[in-house]
Amino acid sequence: MTEERLIPTEYGEGRIVMHRARRPMVTLLLSHGAGGGIEARDLVALATQLPGQGINVVRFEQPWRRAGRKVATPPPTLDVGLRAAANALRVRTPLVVGGRSAGARSAARTARGLGASGVLALSFPLHPPGKPEKSRLSELTGARVPMLIVQGERDPMGRPEEFPDPLPANADLAVVPGADHGLKVPKSGPVSEEDAMAIVVESTLEWIVREIVGNATPV
């Protein structure tokens, strides 16, 4: 079952699209990147596949996107929007916050304040393209909750080998072979787009069951 609702924030109206599970174990709140929307391939794949596995998936459209802007407003405004969306949900299940690119950064920054049980970071922009010296690693390490990073093998904003080895104890890393920052794979790549999205969904599901459901406190 899918529901849509407008969410007031300090920076205008946002929108949530909720894909409900029949018997939810976890709620996954996802926001989009700085140049795209909730129709991103990975967000759609998660919203399509995870509710059948007992996970509510909520896609949050930031006010800037709903207003028709082409580029995101500053990072603090994204955090305000994500907090407003999380507060509007009032879920009884454990909450995982996440998103892709700028949405992943926002999730990492706000997770502890929202009481989230975990962070799903899709295509985390570890640094601007070609500027590895401008690392955003501190945002990931500052989350201090269980975290899954799903990264494309060819992501110019942070290839898998650019992340710390070993990763922080609270973090897991899943790699999509041949994928770029949008988790798009070339036609001649090692995996198909269908397989790439299956990696996103299956790694997310396995991590949620292991790290979030497995450690949840009974209500």
N, C-alpha and C positions, 0 to 999 in steps of 0.2 A: 504494500500500500504506500502511495506517495502523497505527501502533503506539502503545500507551499504556504509560506507566511512572510509578511514584511516585518522587519525588525527596526525600530527607531534607534538611532545612535546619535552621538554628538555631531557627526559629520554627514548626516543624511540617512535615508533609509537603506538598509541592507535587506537581503532576502535569503531565507533558508528554504532548502528543498530537502525534505526528510523522506528517506526510504526506510520504512519500518519493517523490522523482523517480527514474526508472530510471537516468539518467546525470546526477547532480547536478553543477552548476557552482558553486552557492552554497547556503548554508544560512541561512534567515531565521528567527530566533527572536523570537517575538512574545509580549508579555504584555498583560494587559487593564487596564481602567480601575479607578477607585476605587469604582465603584458597580455594576459589571457583571462579566461573565465572558468566557471564551473563545468564547462563542456569539455575540458581537457580530457584526453583519452584515458589517463590513469584514474582520474576522479570518477569518470563515468564507469569504468570497469569495476572499481570498488563498490560504487553505488548499485550496480547491476547484480554483482555476484555475492556480496557479503550478507545482505539481509536473509538470504536463504540458509545461511550458516549461523543465524542467531545474533547478528550484529546490526544494530541500527546504524545507518550511514546518513549523515546530515551534511549537505554541501552548502557552504555559506558564500553568497555573492556580496563582496564588499560594496559600500556605498559609491565609491568612485566608479566602479564598473557599472553599477545600476544607473548612474547618472550619465553614462555614455562617454566618459573620458577614455582616452586611449592608453594612458600611463597611470600607474598607481600614485596615490598621494603618499606623503612621507611615512616611514615605518611606524612611528607612534600612533598614527591614525588607524593603521591596520590592526594594531593591538587593541585599540578601543573598540573597533568593530567586532573583532573575534570575542572579546569579553562580553559584549552585548549579546552576541549570538549564543554563547555558552550559558549566560544567565537566563536567557529566554527559554532555554530547553527544559530546565528543571528536571533532569533525568534522575531516575532511581538506580540506574545501572552505573558501573564504573565508567568514567569518561576518558576517552583518548582524544587529544587534540592533535591536529596535523594539517598538512597541506603540501602544496608543491611550491618550490622555489621561495619567493617572498612569503608565501603562506606557511612554509616550513619554518622559516626564521621567526615569524610571529608566534607560531605554536610553541617553539622552544622558549621564547622570551616570556610567554604568559602562562605556561603549564603549571608551575608551582602555585601561582596566585589563584588559579582556577581550581586547584585541588585535583588536577588531572592525574590519572593513574599512569599515563604514558604519553609519548610523542611519536607520531609517524611523520618522518621527514622525507618527502619525495623530492628528488633532485635538489638537495640542499645546496644553495649557492655558496660554497666554501670561500670563494673570492670572486671579484669581478673578472670577466674574461681577460686573460693575459696579465693579470696582476696578482700573482700568488702571494706577494708580500702583504696584501691587504686582507688578511685572514679574518674570517668570521667564526672561527672555531670556538671562541669564548661563548658564543650564544648557545652552541650545542652543549658544551661542558657545564654551562650555567643552569641548564634545565633540571638536572639532578633527579630525574625520574627515568624509568625504563624507556629506551628509545630504539626505534628501528629506522635506519637510514637506507633508502632505496635509491641507488645511484646508477646512472648510465655509464657504461664503460668508456664512452667518448665524451663525457660531459666537460665542456671547456670551462665550466665554473667550479670544477672540482671532480677530477677523476678519482676512482676508488683508491688508487695507490697514494693519493695526496692526503688522505685521512690518516690520523695517527695509527701506528702499529706498535703495540696493541692499541685497540680502541679503549676508551673508558669502560670500566666494568659494567656500567649500566647500558651500554650501547651494542647493537648488532648492526651488521652491514650486509645488505643483499645487493648483488650486482646484476644489471640487465645487460647481457653481452651485446656489444655493438651499438648500444643506444646513446643518443645525444641528450641534451638538457631537457628536451620535451619527451624523453623516453621513446623517441621515434627511432626505428631501426631501418637501415638501408635494405632495399629489395634483395641485394646480393649478400646480406649480412648473415651472421651465424644462426640467427633465429628469426622467425616471422613476427609480424606485429601481434598476431594472436598469441604466440608463445611468449612474447615480451610482456603482454598484459597478464598472462597467466602467472608469470613469475612475480609480478607486482601483487596480484591477488593472493596467491598461495603463500608467499613469504609473509605478507601481512596477516593472513589468517593464522598461520603457524605461530607467529610471534604473539599475537593477541591471546591465543589459547594458552600458550606456555607462560607468558610473562604477566598478562593481565587477569585472565580468568583463573589461572592456576594460583595466583597470589591474592585473589579478591577476598575481602572480608564479608562473610554472609550478612545479608540485610536482616 
